[in-house]
Each structure stands twice: as structure tokens, then as C-alpha cells.
Amino acid sequence: MKNNLLSKILGFIFTSAISFILVFTLFSRNQVIAKEDEQLISINYETVYVNNKKLPSNITKTIKEGNDGLALVNDETKDVIVEMNPEIIERGTGEQGIYYGYLTGYGADCEGCTGVYYCKTREGKWLNIYRDGIYYEDIEYGSVRVLAAAVVQFPCGTIMTVEDHKHEKFTGIVLDTGSAMRASYRRGKVHIDVAHELETSAGIGTYTDFSGTVKFEVQRWGW
């Protein structure tokens, strides 16, 4: 009985000692301990602003998160232990792009349509609505809906959000155009057409809204 109790006590002491050694080792590897004549200071990260004319002036984007640095200093030296990395923020200097206007839907087989989008991609490729679909994979915004617009107002590659009264807010990209959009532009109106596979596609009619209250907010001007 006594031997069992003694064994348990010795086992507990041994386990505790090993645990202490492990904790001390981890602490030593991950902590910087200043000497008596040194002081551990934090180096606050800086914020660097980069102007981007492709972004509307009401938009800023964090390109890179910043992190503070650490340094050991005394009267003579300053040894950087952890490098400071600046925060990089992209600041829009382009036209502020919030508009209200008309929304419709169109199919690849609409009158006068060929199925080939008007705009080339960033890589200079022509896309076909029958072959490539009604979504585009943008390197910045991911999968976005193809839109037709007056490209003199919204250049090819323009990214915008669309808020109407029947669908959830969605993001689209201008890759196409049409006579109705250009005519609206000449009258001082904004008209956006949402791509569908066919004129008979389910739900295409739900995109028709001539109230003039559909909100379009540009996130990027062109490519």
C-alpha cells in the first residue's frame, strides 16, 4: 500500500518536472528577454496609401495588413528583433460611380445578337455566351455576372454592384453592350442589361425594372 502511494507521488513529481522543463523551453524559444541596460520596444507599423484611378473616389481597399515590429534598444544600439511591415491601402482617385437607372435582362439569341460578347477579356480573348456562360471569373472579384452597358460610360471590364427590388444585391462586370444601352446613355440615362443564356431563360423577365431606382455602384473602372 505504502509502496503504491510512494510510486504515485514519485510519478507525479517526475511528470511535473518534465512539464516544467517543456514549458520553460517553449517560453525561452519564443520570448525575447531584455538585459538590464536594454529596453524592449514596439515599432508601430506605418500606413502607406497608394492612389488608384481605377477605383472610384469613395472606395478604399486594404492590399496588405500591417504588423508591428520589436526592437531591443540601449543608449548606443537598436537591434530589430521583429521587422515592422507597413499596412498598404489602395485609395480610389477615379470618378465616384454611384448611379440610379434601368435594369433589363437579355438572352444570347436576342434580335441582332451573335452570342459573342462585345468586350475582350483582360487577356485579350473573345468570350461566347453559349460556350463560356453568363458568369466571368475575375482575378479580383471572383465569379461575377456578365452585364451589357454603354461602354462609353462604363468601359469594358468595369465592375459594379447591382441592387434592384426583386433580387439580392449582386456583382457584375461589363463585357457587352447594346443599342438600348447606348440610346439610354444619349438621353442621359443609365441602362444595364443582365446576360442570360436565352431570351426564354427562366426568370429573365424579373430583371425588367424601368422605375429608374435600380442602384449601380462601380467598384472598379475598366480593366
Order of alpha helices (4+ residues) and beta strands (2+ residues): alpha-beta-beta-beta-beta-beta-beta-beta-beta-beta-alpha-beta-beta-beta-beta-alpha-beta-beta
